Amino acid sequence: MSGALNALRERLADQLRQNGLSAVAAMDCAPARRWREAAAAVSLSGMTCAPGGFKDYLGVWKDPETGRERETYGREAELTLTLDIFAPRDGGGDACQRAAETAAEALLCQGAAGLPVLEVQAGRVEFLEKEGLYRQTVSCRCRAWLVARTDGEAGTFAEFEVRGRIT
């Protein structure tokens, strides 16, 4: 696989960083400095797919560089991205709340890494005694297309990407 869903998580983390929020893709082994201030861990927590065309066939795509034609298949999808926002004990629950508001504003105003946002929900701030951190979860439902192109020769899928358009 091409890692297209992981790339989406990375792009969303980058978008949040550009909006002033420390963020990583969930399961990233980034340095622990992220816990000295509020930080978001981005994960994909849900996906629902629907057929995109006749047997998922969308048509022929012509590579602008080579002129080579390749069949394109796709499915419309609804993705749920989850941000687990953590803040250190000395930052307090208010640090989680401010970070969640920053994330929600970025998602609602800019979309989620190029995907149109259908809904944003924020949970309650809680304190995780064992970790000594505050946590608040923000979830974001987005509309996307999961698109794959054949290699043109063997008929196997050579590319997979997550696409969307802000309208």
Residue pairs with C-beta under 8 A, 6 or more apart in sequence:
1 160
2 159
2 160
2 161
4 146
4 160
4 161
4 162
5 44
5 162
6 25
7 161
7 162
8 44
8 79
8 81
8 113
8 115
8 162
9 25
9 26
9 42
9 43
9 44
9 81
10 25
11 113
11 114
12 23
12 25
12 42
12 81
12 112
12 113
13 23
13 24
13 25
13 28
13 40
13 42
14 23
14 113
15 106
15 110
15 112
15 113
16 23
16 40
16 42
16 83
16 102
16 103
16 106
17 23
19 102
19 103
19 105
19 106
19 110
20 102
21 38
21 39
21 40
21 99
21 102
21 103
21 106
22 34
22 37
22 38
22 39
22 40
23 39
23 40
23 41
23 42
23 83
24 30
24 34
24 39
24 40
24 41
24 42
25 41
25 42
25 43
26 41
26 42
26 43
26 84
27 41
27 43
28 41
35 86
35 88
35 133
36 88
37 87
37 88
37 91
37 95
38 85
38 86
38 87
38 91
38 95
38 96
38 98
38 99
39 85
39 86
39 87
39 99
40 83
40 84
40 85
40 86
40 99
40 103
40 138
41 83
41 84
41 85
41 86
42 81
42 82
42 83
43 81
43 82
43 84
44 79
44 80
44 81
44 82
45 80
45 81
45 82
45 139
46 78
46 79
46 80
47 77
47 78
47 79
47 80
48 77
48 78
49 75
49 76
49 77
49 146
50 75
50 76
50 77
51 75
51 76
52 58
52 73
52 74
52 75
52 76
52 145
53 59
53 73
53 74
56 73
56 74
56 75
57 71
57 72
57 73
58 72
58 73
58 74
58 147
59 71
59 72
60 69
60 70
60 71
60 72
61 69
61 70
61 71
61 72
61 149
62 68
62 69
63 69
63 70
68 152
69 152
70 149
70 150
70 151
70 152
70 158
71 149
71 150
71 152
72 147
72 148
72 149
72 150
73 147
73 148
73 149
73 150
73 157
74 145
74 146
74 147
74 148
75 145
75 146
76 143
76 144
76 145
77 143
77 144
77 145
77 146
77 162
78 118
78 141
78 142
78 143
78 144
79 115
79 141
79 142
79 144
79 162
80 139
80 140
80 141
80 142
81 112
81 139
81 140
81 142
82 137
82 138
82 139
82 140
83 100
83 103
83 137
83 138
83 139
83 140
84 135
84 137
85 96
85 99
85 100
85 103
85 135
85 136
85 137
85 138
86 96
86 131
86 133
86 134
86 135
87 93
87 95
87 96
87 99
87 133
87 134
87 135
88 95
88 132
88 133
88 134
89 127
89 132
89 133
89 134
91 134
92 134
93 125
93 127
93 134
93 136
95 134
96 125
96 134
96 135
96 136
97 125
97 136
99 136
100 122
100 136
100 138
103 138
104 120
104 122
104 138
107 117
107 120
107 138
107 140
108 117
108 120
110 166
111 117
111 142
111 164
111 166
112 140
112 142
114 163
114 164
114 165
114 166
115 142
115 143
115 144
115 162
115 164
115 166
116 142
116 143
116 164
116 165
116 166
116 167
117 140
117 141
117 142
118 141
118 142
118 143
119 140
119 141
120 138
120 139
120 140
120 141
121 138
121 139
121 140
122 136
122 137
122 138
123 136
123 137
123 138
123 139
124 136
125 134
125 135
125 136
126 134
126 135
126 136
127 133
127 134
127 135
128 134
128 135
142 164
143 164
144 162
144 163
144 164
145 162
145 163
145 164
146 160
146 161
146 162
146 163
147 159
147 160
147 161
147 162
147 163
148 157
148 159
148 160
148 161
149 157
149 158
149 159
150 156
150 157
150 158
151 157
151 158
152 158
